[in-house]
């Protein structure tokens, strides 16, 4: 008799993620459909709806990974990154719509305008300040413990370094373009429809350029591999279910965060900026860490890099549109003084992060620098009063910008080559030997 056929691993994480999302999804649906429900305290609401967002984000990430079998790796990573930040969109859009409605009804938006960008700036800085270093540190740890595995992985040329695939120069270049434009935002008092047009154009060009990236054979494992074996309709259904859960729970999660802050006498701006991204960014960081653990470090960092491009173009670009629709006007989203400082610091950190990737590598030193500077500014936002914190943000922004300019100057040749590769070179053509 022949050997028994090996049994496929059952995708137990899939029903687990769905089960985690069910209570929040039901509670959100109950408000719209008039179903019986239980009144939740702000703390429990934040927990239940946050868990639903996490569960939905995992469903989205597995479906997006499975979609790699149908599109190029670059487009799949961008799609995965977009879906992974969908919870971010949901939370930000809730606050933006409320700001617009407040302007339409009262003539001013008060705290709603500040909250509209608080989650976006916090999530962006968490992504770069924690996510990128975490990938490098985890890949370095695995490479040191399993040197033979690392020898077969070109994205880990040495422990402590993560090397991006050449097609990911597209992400680096378009992040640089979006970041350079974003440095103009703190100079103005509104985020306008013109800003939306520019940022959405950058995103459109970025998406078009990704279609020129080479198609690679995906390396799927675990739940994503099981999902990839299903039909396209099944995968599309998973997308729609997860997106629906996020739509049903985003507003309730935002309310739970704000009301919890009021109960605890904690500044709601800080909670929206730092606590909300715990739910919206956690699945994305976990997916990236799973890539890094499998020593697919280039995909791990590439996923987070694509998410950063999405957030800095599509997310920021759609905020003025949502505000205009909800306020029934063509006015831009007002930016108070503190928000302009927040935008400056976020843009400065982004430019420094780009300067670390000019040679398509992120070293252990670069990762440690990103993590250290983020930790310092996170502590300052909590410990310092508003006036002192603004001075600190201005000083730290200067450090980020001067360091970035110095690195660009040192690597100007690599920078020109990166720009040419990201914008012009046909990456589907094999490199010619000189």
C-alpha positions as a Python dict, from the first residue, in 0.01 Angstrom:
ca = {
    (1, 'X'): (0, 0, 0),
    (2, 'X'): (119, 351, -74),
    (3, 'X'): (191, 609, 185),
    (4, 'X'): (-118, 796, 309),
    (5, 'X'): (-186, 1130, 149),
    (6, 'X'): (-73, 1417, 375),
    (7, 'X'): (-359, 1611, 523),
    (8, 'X'): (-373, 1980, 454),
    (9, 'X'): (-339, 2204, 753),
    (10, 'X'): (-679, 2326, 863),
    (11, 'X'): (-711, 2706, 850),
    (12, 'X'): (-809, 2745, 1215),
    (13, 'X'): (-701, 3114, 1230),
    (14, 'X'): (-973, 3202, 978),
    (15, 'X'): (-1275, 3102, 1191),
    (16, 'X'): (-1094, 3238, 1497),
    (17, 'X'): (-1059, 3583, 1338),
    (18, 'X'): (-1422, 3569, 1225),
    (19, 'X'): (-1536, 3472, 1575),
    (20, 'X'): (-1343, 3763, 1727),
    (21, 'X'): (-1520, 3999, 1485),
    (22, 'X'): (-1874, 3864, 1536),
    (23, 'X'): (-1971, 4044, 1862),
    (24, 'X'): (-1867, 4385, 1734),
    (25, 'X'): (-2019, 4325, 1392),
    (26, 'X'): (-2350, 4220, 1546),
    (27, 'X'): (-2354, 4518, 1784),
    (28, 'X'): (-2281, 4753, 1494),
    (29, 'X'): (-2546, 4595, 1273),
    (30, 'X'): (-2800, 4606, 1555),
    (31, 'X'): (-2789, 4987, 1559),
    (32, 'X'): (-2877, 5001, 1189),
    (33, 'X'): (-3128, 4716, 1177),
    (34, 'X'): (-3303, 4768, 1509),
    (35, 'X'): (-3194, 4430, 1645),
    (36, 'X'): (-3180, 4362, 2022),
    (37, 'X'): (-2845, 4443, 2175),
    (38, 'X'): (-2672, 4509, 2507),
    (39, 'X'): (-2564, 4856, 2618),
    (40, 'X'): (-2184, 4860, 2642),
    (41, 'X'): (-1969, 5080, 2862),
    (42, 'X'): (-1717, 5298, 2672),
    (43, 'X'): (-1427, 5073, 2778),
    (44, 'X'): (-1605, 4754, 2674),
    (45, 'X'): (-1723, 4916, 2350),
    (46, 'X'): (-1367, 5015, 2259),
    (47, 'X'): (-1255, 4658, 2332),
    (48, 'X'): (-1538, 4481, 2145),
    (49, 'X'): (-1534, 4705, 1837),
    (50, 'X'): (-1154, 4721, 1835),
    (51, 'X'): (-1140, 4340, 1840),
    (52, 'X'): (-1384, 4331, 1548),
    (53, 'X'): (-1159, 4564, 1348),
    (54, 'X'): (-857, 4345, 1424),
    (55, 'X'): (-1041, 4030, 1319),
    (56, 'X'): (-1165, 4194, 998),
    (57, 'X'): (-818, 4322, 916),
    (58, 'X'): (-678, 3970, 941),
    (59, 'X'): (-948, 3845, 703),
    (60, 'X'): (-855, 4123, 462),
    (61, 'X'): (-484, 4046, 483),
    (62, 'X'): (-531, 3674, 407),
    (63, 'X'): (-756, 3752, 112),
    (64, 'X'): (-509, 4009, -20),
    (65, 'X'): (-217, 3767, 13),
    (66, 'X'): (-420, 3505, -173),
    (67, 'X'): (-481, 3761, -449),
    (68, 'X'): (-107, 3752, -523),
    (69, 'X'): (-170, 3449, -744),
    (70, 'X'): (-366, 3669, -985),
    (71, 'X'): (-165, 3996, -998),
    (72, 'X'): (197, 4113, -981),
    (73, 'X'): (371, 4109, -645),
    (74, 'X'): (393, 4489, -639),
    (75, 'X'): (23, 4537, -706),
    (76, 'X'): (-63, 4264, -453),
    (77, 'X'): (152, 4430, -186),
    (78, 'X'): (-9, 4768, -257),
    (79, 'X'): (-355, 4608, -244),
    (80, 'X'): (-266, 4431, 80),
    (81, 'X'): (-134, 4757, 220),
    (82, 'X'): (-452, 4943, 118),
    (83, 'X'): (-676, 4683, 277),
    (84, 'X'): (-459, 4665, 587),
    (85, 'X'): (-508, 5038, 643),
    (86, 'X'): (-882, 5020, 571),
    (87, 'X'): (-953, 5031, 948),
    (88, 'X'): (-747, 5350, 955),
    (89, 'X'): (-967, 5497, 683),
    (90, 'X'): (-1279, 5401, 875),
    (91, 'X'): (-1173, 5572, 1198),
    (92, 'X'): (-1038, 5885, 1026),
    (93, 'X'): (-1345, 5923, 807),
    (94, 'X'): (-1572, 5910, 1113),
    (95, 'X'): (-1396, 6207, 1273),
    (96, 'X'): (-1371, 6393, 941),
    (97, 'X'): (-1743, 6354, 869),
    (98, 'X'): (-1826, 6480, 1217),
    (99, 'X'): (-1600, 6779, 1166),
    (100, 'X'): (-1775, 6860, 839),
    (101, 'X'): (-2119, 6822, 993),
    (102, 'X'): (-2019, 7050, 1281),
    (103, 'X'): (-1907, 7318, 1037),
    (104, 'X'): (-2232, 7285, 839),
    (105, 'X'): (-2450, 7309, 1151),
    (106, 'X'): (-2251, 7538, 1383),
    (107, 'X'): (-2003, 7720, 1160),
    (108, 'X'): (-1703, 7566, 1337),
    (109, 'X'): (-1579, 7216, 1406),
    (110, 'X'): (-1405, 7257, 1744),
    (111, 'X'): (-1222, 6946, 1861),
    (112, 'X'): (-1355, 6734, 1573),
    (113, 'X'): (-1111, 6892, 1328),
    (114, 'X'): (-816, 6810, 1551),
    (115, 'X'): (-932, 6450, 1593),
    (116, 'X'): (-977, 6413, 1216),
    (117, 'X'): (-599, 6410, 1167),
    (118, 'X'): (-488, 6283, 1509),
    (119, 'X'): (-532, 5915, 1424),
    (120, 'X'): (-367, 5958, 1082),
    (121, 'X'): (-54, 6129, 1214),
    (122, 'X'): (-22, 5885, 1503),
    (123, 'X'): (-68, 5578, 1284),
    (124, 'X'): (186, 5706, 1030),
    (125, 'X'): (449, 5758, 1297),
    (126, 'X'): (374, 5422, 1461),
    (127, 'X'): (411, 5250, 1124),
    (128, 'X'): (757, 5395, 1061),
    (129, 'X'): (880, 5433, 1417),
    (130, 'X'): (780, 5086, 1540),
    (131, 'X'): (680, 4875, 1238),
    (132, 'X'): (991, 4921, 1025),
    (133, 'X'): (1237, 4864, 1312),
    (134, 'X'): (1038, 4563, 1433),
    (135, 'X'): (1074, 4392, 1095),
    (136, 'X'): (1451, 4448, 1086),
    (137, 'X'): (1502, 4335, 1446),
    (138, 'X'): (1291, 4023, 1401),
    (139, 'X'): (1461, 3929, 1074),
    (140, 'X'): (1801, 3981, 1237),
    (141, 'X'): (1703, 3758, 1528),
    (142, 'X'): (1582, 3477, 1302),
    (143, 'X'): (1888, 3509, 1076),
    (144, 'X'): (2123, 3474, 1373),
    (145, 'X'): (1937, 3174, 1512),
    (146, 'X'): (1898, 3003, 1173),
    (147, 'X'): (2199, 3102, 961),
    (148, 'X'): (2136, 2826, 705),
    (149, 'X'): (1788, 2960, 634),
    (150, 'X'): (1928, 3309, 601),
    (151, 'X'): (2183, 3193, 343),
    (152, 'X'): (1898, 3111, 104),
    (153, 'X'): (1718, 3441, 156),
    (154, 'X'): (1856, 3730, -56),
    (155, 'X'): (1655, 3991, 135),
    (156, 'X'): (1871, 3927, 444),
    (157, 'X'): (2225, 3972, 306),
    (158, 'X'): (2361, 3992, 661),
    (159, 'X'): (2207, 3978, 1008),
    (160, 'X'): (2087, 4327, 1089),
    (161, 'X'): (2012, 4429, 731),
    (162, 'X'): (1694, 4400, 526),
    (163, 'X'): (1733, 4440, 151),
    (164, 'X'): (1433, 4545, -53),
    (165, 'X'): (1368, 4389, -392),
    (166, 'X'): (1452, 4620, -682),
    (167, 'X'): (1086, 4675, -786),
    (168, 'X'): (1022, 4826, -443),
    (169, 'X'): (1218, 5130, -557),
    (170, 'X'): (875, 5236, -687),
    (171, 'X'): (739, 5259, -332),
    (172, 'X'): (1045, 5444, -205),
    (173, 'X'): (1037, 5702, -485),
    (174, 'X'): (664, 5772, -462),
    (175, 'X'): (685, 5795, -83),
    (176, 'X'): (958, 6055, -134),
    (177, 'X'): (740, 6251, -378),
    (178, 'X'): (438, 6244, -145),
    (179, 'X'): (654, 6337, 153),
    (180, 'X'): (811, 6636, -22),
    (181, 'X'): (464, 6766, -103),
    (182, 'X'): (341, 6696, 251),
    (183, 'X'): (610, 6928, 388),
    (184, 'X'): (403, 7216, 247),
    (185, 'X'): (92, 7122, 447),
    (186, 'X'): (210, 7263, 784),
    (187, 'X'): (256, 7603, 614),
    (188, 'X'): (-117, 7638, 554),
    (189, 'X'): (-428, 7664, 769),
    (190, 'X'): (-649, 7424, 576),
    (191, 'X'): (-624, 7088, 403),
    (192, 'X'): (-793, 7165, 72),
    (193, 'X'): (-940, 6992, -230),
    (194, 'X'): (-630, 7104, -421),
    (195, 'X'): (-421, 6899, -177),
    (196, 'X'): (-659, 6610, -240),
    (197, 'X'): (-612, 6641, -616),
    (198, 'X'): (-231, 6644, -587),
    (199, 'X'): (-209, 6353, -344),
    (200, 'X'): (-462, 6140, -531),
    (201, 'X'): (-274, 6208, -855),
    (202, 'X'): (46, 6086, -688),
    (203, 'X'): (-137, 5774, -574),
    (204, 'X'): (-279, 5717, -922),
    (205, 'X'): (65, 5742, -1080),
    (206, 'X'): (201, 5510, -813),
    (207, 'X'): (-69, 5251, -884),
    (208, 'X'): (-6, 5280, -1260),
    (209, 'X'): (368, 5239, -1212),
    (210, 'X'): (310, 4925, -1005),
    (211, 'X'): (143, 4764, -1304),
    (212, 'X'): (485, 4778, -1473),
    (213, 'X'): (641, 4569, -1196),
    (214, 'X'): (732, 4207, -1276),
    (215, 'X'): (498, 3922, -1188),
    (216, 'X'): (651, 3685, -932),
    (217, 'X'): (544, 3343, -817),
    (218, 'X'): (385, 3399, -475),
    (219, 'X'): (510, 3203, -175),
    (220, 'X'): (204, 3156, 39),
    (221, 'X'): (171, 2955, 354),
    (222, 'X'): (-80, 2875, 626),
    (223, 'X'): (-420, 3039, 608),
    (224, 'X'): (-335, 3257, 305),
    (225, 'X'): (-242, 2945, 107),
    (226, 'X'): (-573, 2780, 203),
    (227, 'X'): (-766, 3090, 97),
    (228, 'X'): (-572, 3100, -233),
    (229, 'X'): (-706, 2751, -315),
    (230, 'X'): (-1064, 2883, -304),
    (231, 'X'): (-1243, 3036, -601),
    (232, 'X'): (-1210, 3403, -690),
    (233, 'X'): (-1571, 3456, -584),
    (234, 'X'): (-1488, 3309, -243),
    (235, 'X'): (-1191, 3546, -204),
    (236, 'X'): (-1404, 3843, -314),
    (237, 'X'): (-1668, 3743, -62),
    (238, 'X'): (-1406, 3743, 213),
    (239, 'X'): (-1306, 4096, 109),
    (240, 'X'): (-1665, 4218, 122),
    (241, 'X'): (-1744, 4058, 458),
    (242, 'X'): (-1434, 4203, 621),
    (243, 'X'): (-1492, 4548, 471),
    (244, 'X'): (-1853, 4537, 591),
    (245, 'X'): (-1741, 4458, 946),
    (246, 'X'): (-1511, 4759, 943),
    (247, 'X'): (-1789, 4987, 814),
    (248, 'X'): (-2023, 4865, 1090),
    (249, 'X'): (-1772, 4905, 1373),
    (250, 'X'): (-1543, 5201, 1291),
    (251, 'X'): (-1774, 5473, 1428),
    (252, 'X'): (-1850, 5277, 1746),
    (253, 'X'): (-1481, 5212, 1803),
    (254, 'X'): (-1404, 5584, 1764),
    (255, 'X'): (-1680, 5671, 2011),
    (256, 'X'): (-1554, 5414, 2260),
    (257, 'X'): (-1203, 5559, 2247),
    (258, 'X'): (-1320, 5918, 2298),
    (259, 'X'): (-1570, 5835, 2574),
    (260, 'X'): (-1313, 5618, 2754),
    (261, 'X'): (-1079, 5916, 2756),
    (262, 'X'): (-1349, 6133, 2909),
    (263, 'X'): (-1416, 5875, 3181),
    (264, 'X'): (-1045, 5845, 3262),
    (265, 'X'): (-980, 6221, 3229),
    (266, 'X'): (-721, 6151, 2961),
    (267, 'X'): (-673, 6390, 2672),
    (268, 'X'): (-892, 6249, 2393),
    (269, 'X'): (-643, 6372, 2132),
    (270, 'X'): (-372, 6148, 2278),
    (271, 'X'): (-607, 5850, 2293),
    (272, 'X'): (-717, 5893, 1932),
    (273, 'X'): (-359, 5948, 1819),
    (274, 'X'): (-198, 5657, 2002),
    (275, 'X'): (-463, 5414, 2132),
    (276, 'X'): (-676, 5389, 1817),
    (277, 'X'): (-380, 5284, 1598),
    (278, 'X'): (-327, 4987, 1831),
    (279, 'X'): (-632, 4828, 1670),
    (280, 'X'): (-593, 4971, 1321),
    (281, 'X'): (-220, 4896, 1283),
    (282, 'X'): (-185, 4577, 1489),
    (283, 'X'): (-298, 4332, 1217),
    (284, 'X'): (-70, 4495, 963),
    (285, 'X'): (228, 4476, 1197),
    (286, 'X'): (151, 4114, 1280),
    (287, 'X'): (133, 4021, 909),
    (288, 'X'): (468, 4194, 850),
    (289, 'X'): (621, 4014, 1148),
    (290, 'X'): (499, 3679, 1012),
    (291, 'X'): (674, 3760, 683),
    (292, 'X'): (992, 3854, 874),
    (293, 'X'): (972, 3536, 1085),
    (294, 'X'): (968, 3334, 762),
    (295, 'X'): (1268, 3546, 653),
    (296, 'X'): (1066, 3703, 374),
    (297, 'X'): (1202, 4027, 508),
    (298, 'X'): (1173, 4217, 180),
    (299, 'X'): (799, 4142, 166),
    (300, 'X'): (763, 4231, 534),
    (301, 'X'): (919, 4574, 496),
    (302, 'X'): (760, 4617, 153),
    (303, 'X'): (412, 4565, 300),
    (304, 'X'): (469, 4838, 559),
    (305, 'X'): (629, 5063, 298),
    (306, 'X'): (327, 5025, 68),
    (307, 'X'): (98, 5102, 361),
    (308, 'X'): (293, 5420, 431),
    (309, 'X'): (252, 5529, 66),
    (310, 'X'): (-121, 5454, 86),
    (311, 'X'): (-166, 5650, 407),
    (312, 'X'): (39, 5946, 291),
    (313, 'X'): (-140, 5976, -45),
    (314, 'X'): (-481, 5809, -62),
    (315, 'X'): (-579, 5852, 303),
    (316, 'X'): (-463, 6212, 345),
    (317, 'X'): (-594, 6295, -2),
    (318, 'X'): (-947, 6170, 66),
    (319, 'X'): (-985, 6348, 400),
    (320, 'X'): (-1059, 6691, 238),
    (321, 'X'): (-1311, 6523, 5),
    (322, 'X'): (-1496, 6360, 296),
    (323, 'X'): (-1492, 6694, 480),
    (324, 'X'): (-1629, 6881, 176),
    (325, 'X'): (-1910, 6630, 128),
    (326, 'X'): (-2010, 6623, 495),
    (327, 'X'): (-1993, 7004, 528),
    (328, 'X'): (-2173, 7060, 193),
    (329, 'X'): (-1907, 7314, 98),
    (330, 'X'): (-1578, 7352, -85),
    (331, 'X'): (-1396, 7468, 224),
    (332, 'X'): (-1081, 7288, 335),
    (333, 'X'): (-1043, 7105, 663),
    (334, 'X'): (-918, 7362, 918),
    (335, 'X'): (-575, 7295, 1068),
    (336, 'X'): (-506, 7444, 1409),
    (337, 'X'): (-156, 7527, 1528),
    (338, 'X'): (-103, 7197, 1706),
    (339, 'X'): (-212, 6997, 1402),
    (340, 'X'): (36, 7183, 1183),
    (341, 'X'): (315, 7083, 1423),
    (342, 'X'): (191, 6725, 1412),
    (343, 'X'): (192, 6726, 1031),
    (344, 'X'): (541, 6874, 1025),
    (345, 'X'): (679, 6608, 1257),
    (346, 'X'): (508, 6328, 1063),
    (347, 'X'): (639, 6457, 729),
    (348, 'X'): (990, 6508, 870),
    (349, 'X'): (999, 6153, 1007),
    (350, 'X'): (882, 6026, 668),
    (351, 'X'): (1160, 6210, 483),
    (352, 'X'): (1421, 6070, 721),
    (353, 'X'): (1279, 5720, 670),
    (354, 'X'): (1308, 5762, 292),
    (355, 'X'): (1670, 5874, 327),
    (356, 'X'): (1747, 5547, 506),
    (357, 'X'): (1615, 5349, 208),
    (358, 'X'): (1803, 5524, -73),
    (359, 'X'): (2019, 5214, -124),
    (360, 'X'): (1713, 4986, -85),
    (361, 'X'): (1839, 4860, 249),
    (362, 'X'): (1740, 4926, 607),
    (363, 'X'): (2020, 4855, 848),
    (364, 'X'): (2002, 4768, 1215),
    (365, 'X'): (2149, 5110, 1288),
    (366, 'X'): (1880, 5284, 1086),
    (367, 'X'): (1605, 5077, 1249),
    (368, 'X'): (1739, 5153, 1597),
    (369, 'X'): (1750, 5525, 1515),
    (370, 'X'): (1388, 5525, 1395),
    (371, 'X'): (1274, 5339, 1707),
    (372, 'X'): (1473, 5560, 1947),
    (373, 'X'): (1349, 5887, 1800),
    (374, 'X'): (991, 5762, 1797),
    (375, 'X'): (1014, 5652, 2160),
    (376, 'X'): (1144, 5993, 2263),
    (377, 'X'): (870, 6186, 2082),
    (378, 'X'): (600, 5948, 2208),
    (379, 'X'): (713, 6007, 2566),
    (380, 'X'): (727, 6383, 2508),
    (381, 'X'): (369, 6391, 2375),
    (382, 'X'): (249, 6237, 2702),
    (383, 'X'): (477, 6405, 2957),
    (384, 'X'): (513, 6762, 2827),
    (385, 'X'): (252, 7036, 2830),
    (386, 'X'): (129, 7173, 2498),
    (387, 'X'): (374, 7463, 2473),
    (388, 'X'): (679, 7255, 2563),
    (389, 'X'): (566, 6971, 2338),
    (390, 'X'): (538, 7203, 2038),
    (391, 'X'): (891, 7330, 2093),
    (392, 'X'): (1007, 6970, 2119),
    (393, 'X'): (824, 6869, 1800),
    (394, 'X'): (983, 7160, 1615),
    (395, 'X'): (1330, 7063, 1739),
    (396, 'X'): (1281, 6694, 1656),
    (397, 'X'): (1147, 6783, 1311),
    (398, 'X'): (1467, 6980, 1255),
    (399, 'X'): (1677, 6678, 1356),
    (400, 'X'): (1483, 6452, 1117),
    (401, 'X'): (1510, 6699, 827),
    (402, 'X'): (1879, 6783, 872),
    (403, 'X'): (1968, 6414, 907),
    (404, 'X'): (1769, 6332, 594),
    (405, 'X'): (1938, 6606, 391),
    (406, 'X'): (2280, 6487, 508),
    (407, 'X'): (2205, 6128, 406),
    (408, 'X'): (2068, 6238, 68),
    (409, 'X'): (2384, 6440, 6),
    (410, 'X'): (2610, 6148, 98),
    (411, 'X'): (2411, 5908, -123),
    (412, 'X'): (2333, 6142, -414),
    (413, 'X'): (2451, 5891, -677),
    (414, 'X'): (2239, 5614, -528),
    (415, 'X'): (1950, 5859, -507),
    (416, 'X'): (1965, 5938, -879),
    (417, 'X'): (1981, 5568, -963),
    (418, 'X'): (1688, 5496, -732),
    (419, 'X'): (1479, 5771, -890),
    (420, 'X'): (1552, 5644, -1239),
    (421, 'X'): (1464, 5288, -1141),
    (422, 'X'): (1147, 5385, -958),
    (423, 'X'): (1011, 5614, -1229),
    (424, 'X'): (1152, 5508, -1565),
    (425, 'X'): (1324, 5170, -1581),
    (426, 'X'): (1119, 4883, -1723),
    (427, 'X'): (1147, 4646, -1430),
    (428, 'X'): (998, 4360, -1629),
    (429, 'X'): (1302, 4351, -1856),
    (430, 'X'): (1603, 4145, -1739),
    (431, 'X'): (1901, 4355, -1643),
    (432, 'X'): (2166, 4376, -1914),
    (433, 'X'): (2520, 4285, -1834),
    (434, 'X'): (2764, 4571, -1863),
}
